[in-house]
Amino acid sequence: SSGGDGMKLQGKARVVGDNVNTDQMYPTRYTSITDEKEMGKHCMEDYDATLLTRMEQGDVLVAGVGFGCGSSREHAPKSIKAAGFSCILAKGFSRIFYRNAINNGLPIIICAEAVDDCKEGDELMADFDQGVLINERLGKKYEIAPFPPFVQKIMDNGGLIGRIKNEIRG
């Protein structure tokens, strides 16, 4: 990618379990909210109401299998991004959630081994250009798939809409 040090993220792990569904991530009762800052305040509320009180901007949401199962609403990835999570590391994602996350400029990493090794609060560093994830506590490196170029473009523009706008302008 052009300029800067490419795509690097660093944050503490906030660990959740398997099969966290989109309604737990973002409760149906808030779907009328359109302001993203406001949406962020309700992120993961029905899964763990204390999660946001523990997290800091840039933290990494770490999950098991089936993350994002349930409805196809975009509120879930939007609220995760708005809450300040830099990315999601999981063993697996539902296909619709995966696509919605990418479209909203929320980076996702699939690496089962890293999830298994991870404890709440571990310092994680992801370098998407190098395809590396590091768990600082363990001093351990994991290989992660770098984003395909089209996904990287979406990320660089903060989401699909941003990418389309920039292409129209460009």
Disulfide bonds with the S-S distance in Angstrom:
none
